[in-house]
Amino acid sequence: MDRQTQEHSGTRRRGLRPPNLLYFLLEGPRAMAEASTLLPSLPLLRSVAAGDGHPVLVLPGFTASDDSTRVLREYLRNRGYAVHGWKLGRNMGLPDGVEQRLMARVLDLHQRHGRKLSLVGWSLGGIYARELARLMPDKIRQVITLGSPFGGNARGHHVGWAHRMVFGEDVSPRDYHRLNQLAAPPPVPSTAIFSRSDGIAGWRACIEAETDLTDNIEVRSSHCGLGFNPVVLYAIADRLALAEDGWQPFEPRGLHRLLFG
């Protein structure tokens, strides 16, 4: 084993911190509890500025389908966006890679609306969203990820599985550049929404590196509840309401600050 591989392997072992077992076991009950807060949270959700009608593509997580994002899509549609599901069935990974399927979906929506798309991706769907923004930056307005473990080996998270799901092929641990490709921020504004109590994806792998075009929003949520947690929906709508040329970091005001971090 050469020195680079040893360093890479050592970093991965030191930094890899799986989610807390208790959080994992409570994923289901917590998600149900979060869903039950939607109705009483309607005043909060309606307080976000209305959208400008631009297209939004929502991508589901691993093993999930468009059914899992129905609440999120319906909420964003009611806020004034042209919202679309991915229409690729259950997300079991893309054997022929992002380029063959999702790029065609983005191109179709871009041509249909004549405007840039915002991408919202839950878990693995967020990794797809970031790669689409890397491949088609002229057609993507911004990216929002929900508990997406794109962090890569730089943060101690093994991304071999994610690389296979995104690109349809395995990657050698010796290929250091490609192993870290997923962690590099996309060339468009990107917001990572994460939870330290996520029972599926370790939160350290779900945060963006700090740049002028990235932001991280901490919420209190289970992984399975990210798509319908009212605080998460509020943050997503706040980000989407920004002007195309006026992106800025998230900054809740007044009592709303108590809902985050």
HELIX and SHEET records of a PDB file:
HELIX    1   1 ARG A    3  GLY A   15  1                                  13    
HELIX    2   2 LEU A   21  LEU A   25  1                                   5    
HELIX    3   3 GLU A   27  ALA A   35  1                                   9    
HELIX    4   4 LEU A   39  SER A   41  5                                   3    
HELIX    5   5 LEU A   42  ARG A   46  1                                   5    
HELIX    6   6 ASP A   66  THR A   69  5                                   4    
HELIX    7   7 ARG A   70  ASN A   78  1                                   9    
HELIX    8   8 GLY A   97  HIS A  113  1                                  17    
HELIX    9   9 LEU A  124  LEU A  135  1                                  12    
HELIX   10  10 PRO A  137  LYS A  139  5                                   3    
HELIX   11  11 ASN A  153  ARG A  155  5                                   3    
HELIX   12  12 GLY A  160  PHE A  167  1                                   8    
HELIX   13  13 TYR A  176  GLN A  181  1                                   6    
HELIX   14  14 TRP A  203  CYS A  206  5                                   4    
HELIX   15  15 PRO A  230  LEU A  240  1                                  11    
HELIX   16  16 GLY A  254  LEU A  259  5                                   6    
SHEET    1   A 6 ALA A  82  HIS A  84  0                                        
SHEET    2   A 6 PRO A  55  LEU A  59  1                                        
SHEET    3   A 6 LEU A 117  TRP A 122  1                                        
SHEET    4   A 6 ILE A 140  LEU A 146  1                                        
SHEET    5   A 6 SER A 190  PHE A 194  1                                        
SHEET    6   A 6 THR A 214  GLU A 218  1                                        
END                                                                             
